Amino acid sequence: MIIAIDGPAASGKGTIARRLAAHYRLAHLDTGLLYRATAASLLQADKGLGDVAAAVAAARGLGLVEFDEEQLRGAGMGEAASVVAAMPEVRAALIQAQRDFASRPRGAVLDGRDIGTVICPNADVKIFVTASPAARAQRRALELMRRGEKIDYASVLADIARRDARDAERADAPMRAAGDALTLDTTRLDIDASLARAIAIVESRVIT
Ligand code: CDP
């Protein structure tokens, strides 16, 4: 069974994807880490974020495991990731590895922006996870504060809005719900309630 989870920043998609994977004992790939790691590799090599050739080389050099999440989850890296993610050449360099991950015999859960539309258009279940910008900014601010970052709510909200716009408006693989995705709005749901809804969606779509 392949489960595709897409949605905007801090919507809860990563947590839902991880928990769904544990529930169904499936492998999980957080595809945002691929774009974050590509951006991090460019910045470490002192290359500009606009250097397409260097970004493609960095994307090709990634393994799908062993990410330094501590480094990649910072606020700045999400922003940098969305810049390199808008480059069609970078996306092309990452497609096959994601499809290979999804094609393991038991299936997998992948989360990102284009899983239901581009990476796994034939996924058994597609969920578009969303929440109000205010709820998402609150969650992300809390997460970043727990990481020890000095942030304020207004700038987190502005960052999220800017990144959502860039992700939704890019020409290649823009963030959007697939036509056959079900939307899960987590604005008023905690993690357990969100997971319960997600499981109900999966059960409604697949005979397990
Ligand atoms: O956790 P959060 O939703 O803030 O970010 P993420 O999922 O780690 O993704 C970081 C950035 O990578 C996004 O803003 C997108 O620009 C890009 N991304 C993408 O273009 N396609 C994906 N499948 C996953 C992430």
py3Dmol code that shows the C-alpha trace and the ligand (Angstrom):
import py3Dmol

protein = """\
ATOM      1  CA  MET A   1       0.000   0.000   0.000  1.00  0.00           C
ATOM      2  CA  ILE A   2       1.368   3.403  -0.964  1.00  0.00           C
ATOM      3  CA  ILE A   3       0.121   6.361   1.072  1.00  0.00           C
ATOM      4  CA  ALA A   4       0.824   9.847  -0.297  1.00  0.00           C
ATOM      5  CA  ILE A   5       0.632  12.732   2.157  1.00  0.00           C
ATOM      6  CA  ASP A   6       0.970  16.302   0.918  1.00  0.00           C
ATOM      7  CA  GLY A   7       0.348  19.704   2.405  1.00  0.00           C
ATOM      8  CA  PRO A   8       1.796  23.073   3.368  1.00  0.00           C
ATOM      9  CA  ALA A   9       4.436  23.868   5.992  1.00  0.00           C
ATOM     10  CA  ALA A  10       3.655  22.808   9.571  1.00  0.00           C
ATOM     11  CA  SER A  11       0.254  21.372   8.645  1.00  0.00           C
ATOM     12  CA  GLY A  12       1.007  18.200  10.606  1.00  0.00           C
ATOM     13  CA  LYS A  13       1.706  16.077   7.531  1.00  0.00           C
ATOM     14  CA  GLY A  14       5.104  14.870   8.762  1.00  0.00           C
ATOM     15  CA  THR A  15       3.779  13.680  12.108  1.00  0.00           C
ATOM     16  CA  ILE A  16       0.728  12.078  10.513  1.00  0.00           C
ATOM     17  CA  ALA A  17       2.903  10.346   7.901  1.00  0.00           C
ATOM     18  CA  ARG A  18       5.303   9.016  10.559  1.00  0.00           C
ATOM     19  CA  ARG A  19       2.477   7.733  12.749  1.00  0.00           C
ATOM     20  CA  LEU A  20       0.589   6.183   9.829  1.00  0.00           C
ATOM     21  CA  ALA A  21       3.782   4.392   8.795  1.00  0.00           C
ATOM     22  CA  ALA A  22       4.201   3.010  12.317  1.00  0.00           C
ATOM     23  CA  HIS A  23       0.534   1.998  12.459  1.00  0.00           C
ATOM     24  CA  TYR A  24       0.668   0.042   9.190  1.00  0.00           C
ATOM     25  CA  ARG A  25       4.322  -1.012   9.630  1.00  0.00           C
ATOM     26  CA  LEU A  26       5.368   0.696   6.426  1.00  0.00           C
ATOM     27  CA  ALA A  27       8.589   2.505   5.604  1.00  0.00           C
ATOM     28  CA  HIS A  28       8.336   6.302   5.695  1.00  0.00           C
ATOM     29  CA  LEU A  29      10.131   8.939   3.631  1.00  0.00           C
ATOM     30  CA  ASP A  30       9.951  12.620   4.558  1.00  0.00           C
ATOM     31  CA  THR A  31      10.749  14.041   1.125  1.00  0.00           C
ATOM     32  CA  GLY A  32      11.177  17.566   2.493  1.00  0.00           C
ATOM     33  CA  LEU A  33      14.461  16.351   3.962  1.00  0.00           C
ATOM     34  CA  LEU A  34      15.773  15.764   0.434  1.00  0.00           C
ATOM     35  CA  TYR A  35      15.279  19.418  -0.480  1.00  0.00           C
ATOM     36  CA  ARG A  36      16.540  20.582   2.912  1.00  0.00           C
ATOM     37  CA  ALA A  37      19.660  18.419   2.553  1.00  0.00           C
ATOM     38  CA  THR A  38      20.258  19.673  -0.999  1.00  0.00           C
ATOM     39  CA  ALA A  39      20.116  23.272   0.227  1.00  0.00           C
ATOM     40  CA  ALA A  40      22.332  22.477   3.227  1.00  0.00           C
ATOM     41  CA  SER A  41      24.933  20.875   1.013  1.00  0.00           C
ATOM     42  CA  LEU A  42      25.054  23.972  -1.228  1.00  0.00           C
ATOM     43  CA  LEU A  43      25.388  26.315   1.721  1.00  0.00           C
ATOM     44  CA  GLN A  44      28.131  24.167   3.276  1.00  0.00           C
ATOM     45  CA  ALA A  45      30.089  24.299   0.037  1.00  0.00           C
ATOM     46  CA  ASP A  46      29.710  28.111  -0.013  1.00  0.00           C
ATOM     47  CA  LYS A  47      27.671  27.983  -3.213  1.00  0.00           C
ATOM     48  CA  GLY A  48      24.785  30.343  -3.842  1.00  0.00           C
ATOM     49  CA  LEU A  49      21.260  28.937  -3.648  1.00  0.00           C
ATOM     50  CA  GLY A  50      20.820  29.935  -7.294  1.00  0.00           C
ATOM     51  CA  ASP A  51      23.629  27.672  -8.540  1.00  0.00           C
ATOM     52  CA  VAL A  52      21.583  25.108 -10.478  1.00  0.00           C
ATOM     53  CA  ALA A  53      24.514  22.866 -11.486  1.00  0.00           C
ATOM     54  CA  ALA A  54      25.794  22.669  -7.916  1.00  0.00           C
ATOM     55  CA  ALA A  55      22.237  22.041  -6.630  1.00  0.00           C
ATOM     56  CA  VAL A  56      21.738  19.163  -9.072  1.00  0.00           C
ATOM     57  CA  ALA A  57      25.109  17.654  -8.094  1.00  0.00           C
ATOM     58  CA  ALA A  58      24.149  17.946  -4.423  1.00  0.00           C
ATOM     59  CA  ALA A  59      20.726  16.365  -5.031  1.00  0.00           C
ATOM     60  CA  ARG A  60      22.279  13.471  -6.981  1.00  0.00           C
ATOM     61  CA  GLY A  61      24.777  12.870  -4.200  1.00  0.00           C
ATOM     62  CA  LEU A  62      22.137  12.376  -1.501  1.00  0.00           C
ATOM     63  CA  GLY A  63      21.400   9.052   0.110  1.00  0.00           C
ATOM     64  CA  LEU A  64      17.855   8.573   1.370  1.00  0.00           C
ATOM     65  CA  VAL A  65      18.952   7.762   4.899  1.00  0.00           C
ATOM     66  CA  GLU A  66      21.175   9.262   7.562  1.00  0.00           C
ATOM     67  CA  PHE A  67      20.004  12.840   7.413  1.00  0.00           C
ATOM     68  CA  ASP A  68      21.291  15.185  10.087  1.00  0.00           C
ATOM     69  CA  GLU A  69      17.789  16.249  11.104  1.00  0.00           C
ATOM     70  CA  GLU A  70      19.087  18.442  13.887  1.00  0.00           C
ATOM     71  CA  GLN A  71      20.786  20.641  11.302  1.00  0.00           C
ATOM     72  CA  LEU A  72      18.101  20.368   8.612  1.00  0.00           C
ATOM     73  CA  ARG A  73      15.021  21.233  10.686  1.00  0.00           C
ATOM     74  CA  GLY A  74      16.078  24.833  11.390  1.00  0.00           C
ATOM     75  CA  ALA A  75      13.885  27.686  10.158  1.00  0.00           C
ATOM     76  CA  GLY A  76      16.438  28.958   7.636  1.00  0.00           C
ATOM     77  CA  MET A  77      16.778  25.569   5.991  1.00  0.00           C
ATOM     78  CA  GLY A  78      13.051  25.312   5.227  1.00  0.00           C
ATOM     79  CA  GLU A  79      13.261  28.607   3.373  1.00  0.00           C
ATOM     80  CA  ALA A  80      16.456  27.575   1.527  1.00  0.00           C
ATOM     81  CA  ALA A  81      14.875  24.213   0.655  1.00  0.00           C
ATOM     82  CA  SER A  82      11.938  25.894  -1.037  1.00  0.00           C
ATOM     83  CA  VAL A  83      14.335  27.927  -3.217  1.00  0.00           C
ATOM     84  CA  VAL A  84      16.160  24.854  -4.559  1.00  0.00           C
ATOM     85  CA  ALA A  85      12.862  22.920  -4.733  1.00  0.00           C
ATOM     86  CA  ALA A  86      11.605  25.397  -7.334  1.00  0.00           C
ATOM     87  CA  MET A  87      14.351  24.289  -9.765  1.00  0.00           C
ATOM     88  CA  PRO A  88      12.985  21.691 -12.226  1.00  0.00           C
ATOM     89  CA  GLU A  89      16.492  20.189 -12.604  1.00  0.00           C
ATOM     90  CA  VAL A  90      16.719  19.540  -8.860  1.00  0.00           C
ATOM     91  CA  ARG A  91      13.265  17.957  -8.774  1.00  0.00           C
ATOM     92  CA  ALA A  92      14.139  15.779 -11.779  1.00  0.00           C
ATOM     93  CA  ALA A  93      17.316  14.602 -10.016  1.00  0.00           C
ATOM     94  CA  LEU A  94      15.276  13.437  -7.011  1.00  0.00           C
ATOM     95  CA  ILE A  95      12.295  11.751  -8.685  1.00  0.00           C
ATOM     96  CA  GLN A  96      13.674   8.256  -9.269  1.00  0.00           C
ATOM     97  CA  ALA A  97      15.021   7.765  -5.761  1.00  0.00           C
ATOM     98  CA  GLN A  98      11.597   8.687  -4.326  1.00  0.00           C
ATOM     99  CA  ARG A  99       9.785   6.323  -6.710  1.00  0.00           C
ATOM    100  CA  ASP A 100      12.231   3.536  -5.894  1.00  0.00           C
ATOM    101  CA  PHE A 101      11.543   4.089  -2.200  1.00  0.00           C
ATOM    102  CA  ALA A 102       7.786   3.878  -2.821  1.00  0.00           C
ATOM    103  CA  SER A 103       8.034   0.730  -4.897  1.00  0.00           C
ATOM    104  CA  ARG A 104       9.230  -1.546  -2.102  1.00  0.00           C
ATOM    105  CA  PRO A 105       7.087  -4.699  -1.910  1.00  0.00           C
ATOM    106  CA  ARG A 106       4.913  -3.727   1.068  1.00  0.00           C
ATOM    107  CA  GLY A 107       4.592  -0.121  -0.057  1.00  0.00           C
ATOM    108  CA  ALA A 108       5.470   3.017   1.886  1.00  0.00           C
ATOM    109  CA  VAL A 109       4.278   6.327   3.251  1.00  0.00           C
ATOM    110  CA  LEU A 110       5.789   9.418   1.620  1.00  0.00           C
ATOM    111  CA  ASP A 111       5.104  12.992   2.612  1.00  0.00           C
ATOM    112  CA  GLY A 112       5.855  16.220   0.774  1.00  0.00           C
ATOM    113  CA  ARG A 113       4.249  18.611  -1.684  1.00  0.00           C
ATOM    114  CA  ASP A 114       3.986  16.602  -4.920  1.00  0.00           C
ATOM    115  CA  ILE A 115       3.678  12.999  -3.800  1.00  0.00           C
ATOM    116  CA  GLY A 116       0.064  12.469  -4.912  1.00  0.00           C
ATOM    117  CA  THR A 117       0.458  14.560  -8.072  1.00  0.00           C
ATOM    118  CA  VAL A 118       3.921  13.692  -9.443  1.00  0.00           C
ATOM    119  CA  ILE A 119       5.897  11.125  -7.460  1.00  0.00           C
ATOM    120  CA  CYS A 120       3.186   8.528  -6.809  1.00  0.00           C
ATOM    121  CA  PRO A 121       0.163   9.413  -8.967  1.00  0.00           C
ATOM    122  CA  ASN A 122      -1.071   5.835  -8.522  1.00  0.00           C
ATOM    123  CA  ALA A 123      -0.863   5.844  -4.714  1.00  0.00           C
ATOM    124  CA  ASP A 124      -3.590   3.794  -3.010  1.00  0.00           C
ATOM    125  CA  VAL A 125      -4.436   6.637  -0.635  1.00  0.00           C
ATOM    126  CA  LYS A 126      -3.791  10.368  -1.021  1.00  0.00           C
ATOM    127  CA  ILE A 127      -4.307  12.792   1.828  1.00  0.00           C
ATOM    128  CA  PHE A 128      -3.835  16.560   1.603  1.00  0.00           C
ATOM    129  CA  VAL A 129      -3.197  17.780   5.144  1.00  0.00           C
ATOM    130  CA  THR A 130      -3.868  21.418   5.829  1.00  0.00           C
ATOM    131  CA  ALA A 131      -4.558  23.863   8.674  1.00  0.00           C
ATOM    132  CA  SER A 132      -5.076  27.602   9.020  1.00  0.00           C
ATOM    133  CA  PRO A 133      -1.930  29.742   8.627  1.00  0.00           C
ATOM    134  CA  ALA A 134      -2.305  30.905  12.251  1.00  0.00           C
ATOM    135  CA  ALA A 135      -2.463  27.347  13.613  1.00  0.00           C
ATOM    136  CA  ARG A 136       0.484  26.302  11.490  1.00  0.00           C
ATOM    137  CA  ALA A 137       2.567  29.293  12.575  1.00  0.00           C
ATOM    138  CA  GLN A 138       1.794  28.576  16.221  1.00  0.00           C
ATOM    139  CA  ARG A 139       2.915  24.970  15.874  1.00  0.00           C
ATOM    140  CA  ARG A 140       6.072  25.871  13.972  1.00  0.00           C
ATOM    141  CA  ALA A 141       6.950  28.637  16.463  1.00  0.00           C
ATOM    142  CA  LEU A 142       6.635  26.139  19.331  1.00  0.00           C
ATOM    143  CA  GLU A 143       8.733  23.583  17.475  1.00  0.00           C
ATOM    144  CA  LEU A 144      11.487  26.110  16.728  1.00  0.00           C
ATOM    145  CA  MET A 145      11.442  27.424  20.299  1.00  0.00           C
ATOM    146  CA  ARG A 146      11.894  23.887  21.579  1.00  0.00           C
ATOM    147  CA  ARG A 147      14.920  23.619  19.299  1.00  0.00           C
ATOM    148  CA  GLY A 148      16.303  26.675  21.074  1.00  0.00           C
ATOM    149  CA  GLU A 149      15.881  29.061  18.134  1.00  0.00           C
ATOM    150  CA  LYS A 150      15.092  32.688  18.898  1.00  0.00           C
ATOM    151  CA  ILE A 151      11.957  33.394  16.911  1.00  0.00           C
ATOM    152  CA  ASP A 152       8.828  35.482  17.087  1.00  0.00           C
ATOM    153  CA  TYR A 153       5.364  34.440  16.002  1.00  0.00           C
ATOM    154  CA  ALA A 154       4.953  37.242  13.437  1.00  0.00           C
ATOM    155  CA  SER A 155       8.109  36.336  11.546  1.00  0.00           C
ATOM    156  CA  VAL A 156       7.264  32.620  11.609  1.00  0.00           C
ATOM    157  CA  LEU A 157       3.827  33.434  10.169  1.00  0.00           C
ATOM    158  CA  ALA A 158       5.428  35.608   7.467  1.00  0.00           C
ATOM    159  CA  ASP A 159       7.982  32.881   6.637  1.00  0.00           C
ATOM    160  CA  ILE A 160       5.243  30.291   6.275  1.00  0.00           C
ATOM    161  CA  ALA A 161       3.176  32.546   4.012  1.00  0.00           C
ATOM    162  CA  ARG A 162       6.180  33.298   1.797  1.00  0.00           C
ATOM    163  CA  ARG A 163       7.152  29.640   1.526  1.00  0.00           C
ATOM    164  CA  ASP A 164       3.564  28.498   0.837  1.00  0.00           C
ATOM    165  CA  ALA A 165       3.330  31.050  -1.979  1.00  0.00           C
ATOM    166  CA  ARG A 166       6.646  29.957  -3.510  1.00  0.00           C
ATOM    167  CA  ASP A 167       5.690  26.271  -3.252  1.00  0.00           C
ATOM    168  CA  ALA A 168       2.194  26.766  -4.680  1.00  0.00           C
ATOM    169  CA  GLU A 169       3.166  29.135  -7.483  1.00  0.00           C
ATOM    170  CA  ARG A 170       6.239  27.423  -8.938  1.00  0.00           C
ATOM    171  CA  ALA A 171       5.826  26.069 -12.452  1.00  0.00           C
ATOM    172  CA  ASP A 172       7.183  22.570 -11.806  1.00  0.00           C
ATOM    173  CA  ALA A 173       5.278  20.284  -9.415  1.00  0.00           C
ATOM    174  CA  PRO A 174       3.509  23.064  -7.504  1.00  0.00           C
ATOM    175  CA  MET A 175       2.033  22.187  -4.134  1.00  0.00           C
ATOM    176  CA  ARG A 176      -1.594  21.226  -4.656  1.00  0.00           C
ATOM    177  CA  ALA A 177      -4.024  18.504  -3.718  1.00  0.00           C
ATOM    178  CA  ALA A 178      -4.315  15.721  -6.291  1.00  0.00           C
ATOM    179  CA  GLY A 179      -7.786  15.442  -7.803  1.00  0.00           C
ATOM    180  CA  ASP A 180      -8.341  12.169  -5.956  1.00  0.00           C
ATOM    181  CA  ALA A 181      -6.887  13.296  -2.598  1.00  0.00           C
ATOM    182  CA  LEU A 182      -8.996  13.687   0.521  1.00  0.00           C
ATOM    183  CA  THR A 183      -8.367  16.836   2.529  1.00  0.00           C
ATOM    184  CA  LEU A 184      -7.668  16.596   6.251  1.00  0.00           C
ATOM    185  CA  ASP A 185      -7.900  19.938   8.051  1.00  0.00           C
ATOM    186  CA  THR A 186      -6.014  19.706  11.356  1.00  0.00           C
ATOM    187  CA  THR A 187      -6.672  23.275  12.550  1.00  0.00           C
ATOM    188  CA  ARG A 188      -8.765  22.071  15.497  1.00  0.00           C
ATOM    189  CA  LEU A 189      -7.312  18.599  15.880  1.00  0.00           C
ATOM    190  CA  ASP A 190      -4.500  17.412  18.119  1.00  0.00           C
ATOM    191  CA  ILE A 191      -2.059  14.750  16.945  1.00  0.00           C
ATOM    192  CA  ASP A 192      -4.095  11.773  18.140  1.00  0.00           C
ATOM    193  CA  ALA A 193      -7.305  13.086  16.585  1.00  0.00           C
ATOM    194  CA  SER A 194      -5.480  13.879  13.329  1.00  0.00           C
ATOM    195  CA  LEU A 195      -4.045  10.371  13.214  1.00  0.00           C
ATOM    196  CA  ALA A 196      -7.473   8.844  13.879  1.00  0.00           C
ATOM    197  CA  ARG A 197      -8.926  10.796  10.951  1.00  0.00           C
ATOM    198  CA  ALA A 198      -6.035   9.785   8.717  1.00  0.00           C
ATOM    199  CA  ILE A 199      -6.507   6.118   9.602  1.00  0.00           C
ATOM    200  CA  ALA A 200     -10.238   6.451   8.879  1.00  0.00           C
ATOM    201  CA  ILE A 201      -9.382   7.885   5.448  1.00  0.00           C
ATOM    202  CA  VAL A 202      -6.990   5.023   4.714  1.00  0.00           C
ATOM    203  CA  GLU A 203      -9.567   2.435   5.815  1.00  0.00           C
ATOM    204  CA  SER A 204     -12.213   4.077   3.647  1.00  0.00           C
ATOM    205  CA  ARG A 205      -9.978   3.820   0.599  1.00  0.00           C
ATOM    206  CA  VAL A 206      -8.331   0.451   1.018  1.00  0.00           C
ATOM    207  CA  ILE A 207      -9.469  -2.924   2.229  1.00  0.00           C
ATOM    208  CA  THR A 208      -6.760  -3.792   4.727  1.00  0.00           C
TER     209      THR A 208
END
"""
ligand_1 = """\
25
CDP
O 8.213 20.644 7.470
P 7.808 21.668 6.455
O 6.468 21.398 5.873
O 7.998 23.069 6.925
O 8.868 21.563 5.273
P 9.364 20.293 4.470
O 8.266 19.335 4.214
O 10.616 19.786 5.120
O 9.742 20.950 3.047
C 10.694 21.986 2.922
C 10.543 22.572 1.529
O 10.921 21.572 0.576
C 9.139 22.976 1.124
O 8.820 24.308 1.467
C 9.125 22.752 -0.385
O 9.604 23.881 -1.078
C 10.116 21.645 -0.590
N 9.471 20.359 -0.875
C 9.030 20.124 -2.160
O 9.106 20.995 -3.011
N 8.519 18.916 -2.519
C 8.394 17.940 -1.601
N 7.907 16.756 -1.976
C 8.806 18.161 -0.269
C 9.328 19.400 0.080
"""
view = py3Dmol.view(width=600, height=400)
view.addModel(protein, "pdb")
view.setStyle({"model": 0}, {"cartoon": {"style": "trace"}})
view.addModel(ligand_1, "xyz")
view.setStyle({"model": 1}, {"stick": {}})
view.zoomTo()
view.show()
